Amino acid sequence: MIFEPRAADLDPVDVESALLRAALGDYSDEAAILLLITSGHWLRQLQRAGLITLDGNVDGEGLWAHIYWPDIDGALRMGTITGNTSQRGILQAAASIADGHPVDLGDLAAGLDRHGLTLVLAAIAHAAGSHEHRHTPRDHDGVPHPEDRLPPLMPWPQLDHPE
């Protein structure tokens, strides 16, 4: 009998890769996954709680994975996944960016520590495509001259405190 792989059985790096592979090209999905990866807190918990599902080798390049966003709130309420106020805000922001879960930005921002706020701002900038924006100056006749890509409005910080 052949068993399908489960996200809970994979190495965390393989789960990250599968999530990123599935999100690639959708800035909102990319931003939500990068937010969770960079936070260093949630992916292992989501993986253990069965909230990450695998789609198999969809494109011939490896496994694809998705977070089952509708069950996040219930898992938090039941204590299946846990985090402090800032970590929970990061998860709420990711769910909002990826799946449209409503979030009160004022409450969310007030509960974030500085690192969490930096991550959420980077995620919003990524979802908006700021990493793809270009500067196009015009000469005195109004002719555009495309230049290089602008830096992201808010770059992703490096993970400096893995759990």
C-alpha positions as CSV (number, residue, x, y, z in Angstrom):
1,M,0.0,0.0,0.0
2,I,1.4,3.4,-0.9
3,F,0.9,6.2,1.6
4,E,0.5,9.9,0.5
5,P,2.9,12.2,2.3
6,R,1.5,14.3,5.1
7,A,2.7,17.8,5.9
8,A,3.1,16.7,9.6
9,D,5.7,14.1,8.5
10,L,7.9,16.5,6.4
11,D,11.0,18.4,7.5
12,P,10.0,22.0,8.2
13,V,12.2,23.3,5.3
14,D,10.4,21.0,3.0
15,V,7.1,22.4,4.2
16,E,8.3,25.9,3.7
17,S,9.4,25.0,0.1
18,A,6.1,23.4,-0.7
19,L,4.1,26.4,0.6
20,L,6.2,28.8,-1.3
21,R,6.0,26.7,-4.5
22,A,2.2,26.7,-4.3
23,A,2.1,30.5,-3.6
24,L,4.6,31.6,-6.3
25,G,3.1,34.2,-8.5
26,D,0.3,35.3,-6.2
27,Y,1.7,38.2,-4.3
28,S,-0.9,37.9,-1.5
29,D,-0.3,34.2,-1.0
30,E,3.5,34.8,-1.2
31,A,3.2,37.6,1.4
32,A,1.2,35.5,3.8
33,I,3.6,32.5,3.6
34,L,6.7,34.7,3.8
35,L,5.2,36.4,6.9
36,L,4.7,33.1,8.6
37,I,8.1,31.8,7.6
38,T,9.9,35.0,8.7
39,S,8.1,35.2,12.0
40,G,9.7,31.8,12.9
41,H,6.7,30.9,15.1
42,W,3.7,29.5,13.3
43,L,4.7,26.9,10.6
44,R,5.7,24.1,12.9
45,Q,2.5,24.6,15.0
46,L,0.3,24.7,11.9
47,Q,2.1,21.6,10.6
48,R,1.6,19.6,13.8
49,A,-2.0,20.7,14.0
50,G,-2.8,19.4,10.5
51,L,-3.6,22.8,9.2
52,I,-1.2,22.4,6.3
53,T,-2.2,20.1,3.5
54,L,-0.2,18.7,0.6
55,D,-1.3,18.6,-3.0
56,G,1.4,16.3,-4.2
57,N,3.8,16.9,-7.0
58,V,1.6,19.3,-9.0
59,D,4.2,20.8,-11.4
60,G,6.9,18.2,-11.5
61,E,9.1,20.4,-9.4
62,G,8.1,19.1,-6.0
63,L,5.2,19.0,-3.5
64,W,2.8,21.9,-3.1
65,A,1.3,22.8,0.2
66,H,-1.5,25.1,1.4
67,I,-2.6,26.4,4.8
68,Y,-6.2,25.6,5.6
69,W,-7.1,29.2,6.7
70,P,-10.7,28.6,7.7
71,D,-9.7,26.4,10.7
72,I,-7.1,28.9,12.1
73,D,-9.5,30.7,14.4
74,G,-10.9,27.5,15.8
75,A,-7.4,26.1,16.4
76,L,-6.5,29.3,18.3
77,R,-9.7,29.2,20.4
78,M,-9.2,25.5,21.3
79,G,-5.5,26.1,22.1
80,T,-4.3,23.7,19.5
81,I,-2.0,26.5,18.3
82,T,-0.8,29.2,20.6
83,G,1.2,32.4,20.6
84,N,1.6,35.7,22.4
85,T,-0.4,38.8,21.3
86,S,2.1,39.8,18.7
87,Q,2.4,36.3,17.3
88,R,-1.3,36.0,17.1
89,G,-1.5,39.4,15.3
90,I,1.0,38.1,12.7
91,L,-1.1,35.0,12.1
92,Q,-4.3,37.1,11.8
93,A,-2.5,39.4,9.3
94,A,-1.4,36.4,7.3
95,A,-4.9,35.0,7.2
96,S,-6.3,38.3,6.2
97,I,-3.7,38.8,3.4
98,A,-4.1,35.3,2.0
99,D,-7.7,34.5,2.6
100,G,-9.5,37.7,3.3
101,H,-10.2,37.1,6.9
102,P,-11.5,40.4,8.3
103,V,-9.1,42.1,10.7
104,D,-9.3,45.4,12.6
105,L,-6.0,47.1,11.6
106,G,-6.0,49.4,14.6
107,D,-6.3,46.5,17.1
108,L,-3.9,44.4,15.1
109,A,-1.2,47.1,14.9
110,A,-1.6,48.0,18.6
111,G,-0.9,44.4,19.6
112,L,2.3,43.9,17.5
113,D,5.8,44.3,18.9
114,R,8.3,46.1,16.8
115,H,9.5,42.9,15.0
116,G,5.9,41.8,14.3
117,L,5.0,45.3,13.0
118,T,8.1,45.2,10.7
119,L,7.0,41.8,9.4
120,V,3.4,42.8,8.8
121,L,4.4,46.0,7.0
122,A,6.8,44.0,4.8
123,A,3.9,41.5,4.0
124,I,1.5,44.3,3.1
125,A,4.2,45.9,0.8
126,H,4.8,42.5,-0.8
127,A,1.1,41.8,-1.3
128,A,0.9,45.2,-3.0
129,G,3.7,44.3,-5.4
130,S,6.1,47.0,-4.2
131,H,9.1,44.6,-4.9
132,E,8.1,44.8,-8.6
133,H,7.6,48.6,-8.9
134,R,9.8,50.5,-11.3
135,H,10.8,54.1,-11.6
136,T,10.0,55.7,-15.0
137,P,11.4,59.2,-15.3
138,R,10.5,61.3,-18.3
139,D,12.8,63.5,-20.3
140,H,11.9,67.1,-21.1
141,D,9.7,66.0,-24.1
142,G,7.7,63.6,-21.9
143,V,9.3,60.5,-23.3
144,P,9.5,57.8,-20.6
145,H,12.8,56.1,-19.9
146,P,12.2,53.0,-17.8
147,E,14.9,52.4,-15.1
148,D,15.7,49.7,-12.7
149,R,13.3,48.2,-10.3
150,L,12.8,50.2,-7.1
151,P,13.5,48.4,-3.8
152,P,10.6,47.0,-1.8
153,L,8.8,49.7,0.1
154,M,9.4,47.7,3.3
155,P,12.0,44.9,2.8
156,W,11.7,41.5,4.6
157,P,13.9,41.5,7.7
158,Q,16.2,38.5,8.3
159,L,15.0,35.9,10.8
160,D,17.2,36.5,13.8
161,H,15.4,34.6,16.6
162,P,14.3,31.2,15.4
163,E,12.3,29.1,17.8
